[in-house]
Amino acid sequence: MRTFGHLAKLRSRRGAFGGLTVGCAMLAALAAGHGQPSFFGKFLPNGVFFPNPNGASQTYSSNGGIDLRGPFFQSLGSNGRTCASCHTVADAMGLSAATAEQVFRATRGMDPLFRPVDGSNCDHDIDVSTLEGREAAYSLLRTRGLFRIAIAVPPNANYRVMSVSNPYGCNDSENLSMYRRPLPATNLRFLSAVMSDGRESSPLTGTQKITYGYDAPALLSDLEHQALDATLGHAQANEPGPTAAQLLAIAQFELGLTSAQSFDRGAGLLWADGAKGGPAALVAQPFFISINSSVNPLFPLLEQPGGLTTPGDGQFTPAIFHAFDAWANLPPRDSRAAIARGEAIFNSKTFAITGVAGLNDAAAQGGLAPGGIASIQGTCGTCHDTPNVGDHSFATPLDIGTGDPDPGDASVNLGGLDIGYLPRITVCKLDPNTGQPTSDCKTTSDPGQALIDGNFDHVGKIKGPILRGLAARAPYFHNGSAKTLLDVVRFYEKRFGLVLTPQEESDLVAFLRSL
């Protein structure tokens, strides 16, 4: 295994990490290289450790390393951005708010990452001619890692936007400004839909739904389309944009990447002593659309010739992760034992899932439960069911309340996290006969899937993310409302009544940051 500098000496489970200096140099080079580690020259070999606050991550490429000369790292637009501006190798192909702030300070906000097209809180009535103006204009990108995504309300929507209260002045009710975290451009072969709202995997946008048996070609096509949209939009390329060969190269490059946390400051190497952390084990992880799906009415279990069955309902097990099973019987004070206990909590701790559109409502049950199911006794794996990965293996966007203001305090979401920095958007369902708004209304900071298909019942629905490499890309949730993984855990405690002791909270965080 090839590593960077003295990190090559990490052969034992423990030992001092000593990567703080390396991390600072890496971030400085990142700022100078617009998102790519320029000090590596033209090729980044597999096995390089990239420090983060909890240890270090690694990204493997199916090509044996990352070619930094490919179109993913080239400016294909007009504003200097590359794909790597927002999907940095050092952040496990994502972008942490800490990195955004570091790049801002190193370049005084002049790096291509900071462009008004989507990096500023609003695209009008801003001043980016001074450092102070840029600090204000790009505050959400610097502090929450958020980009502003403008999406038009579909003309056939069965709802009407009644009001928009945007703290930054983008109050347009026809083209709504959404504030979202960039999704990591790695581990993509596990996706059941592309983008948080699934817009790059929908016939409504000219893309393909990723289905069982047609997942590989659909995913490749969708990623090519996403690369085109990103280059035309985020990078402000002129029509017709990148060539077909460049788009294919970007999509194939992304599909060949696997990222995960590899080193933990307390536990050491995450593949030591029988554990299966890090990207190497993840490379071989089996996957198909609907594998272990907890809610999958479209693919019932059907007998096929030869005794084979169609994957679907009946195959679900809540034991999602097994990376750290080997550490389960270590002494309780061992940091590795804490990670194993956290894995067990993720796999087995039950709680009542209520009020989740996409799970509890009638539509989620495929008509099998006309009134819906008010309460589902589930686990973390009910929504994060892909084995050893953690996203949903079937395209099941959900509204768990991360973007919904609490009726008693609109400045926080339903789990008590701060969302006062986000817009408040009220939409009301239309009467199908009169076309006029009804009293059936909802207030949210992000209509989610409803901005793609125009369906009021889909307001607030967002697909769950892949959980690998979490430690490298804080903050969390699509809107950056959870600054730490402890905030994530406490959101679930408040939102769903999940009961954890302080020790269990600590163990679950230790596990999540080791993914």
Secondary structure by P-SEA (a helix, b strand, c coil): cccccccccccccccccccaaaaaaaaaaaaaacccccccccccccbbbbbccccbbbbbbcccccccccccccccccccccccccccccccccccaaaaaaaaaaacccccccccccccccccccccccaaaaaaaaccccccbbbbbbbcccccccccccccccccccccccbbbbbbcccccccccccccccccccccccccccccccccccaaaaaaaaaaaaaaaaacccccccccccaaaaaaaaaaaaabbbcccccccccccccccccccccccccccccccccccccccccccccccccccccccccccccccccccccccccccaaaaaaaaaaaaccbbbbbccccccccccccccccccccccccccccccccccccccccccccccccccccccccccccccccccccbbbbbbbbcccccccccccccccccccccccccccccccbbbbccccccccccccccccccccaaaaaaaaaaaccccccaaaaaaaaaaaaac
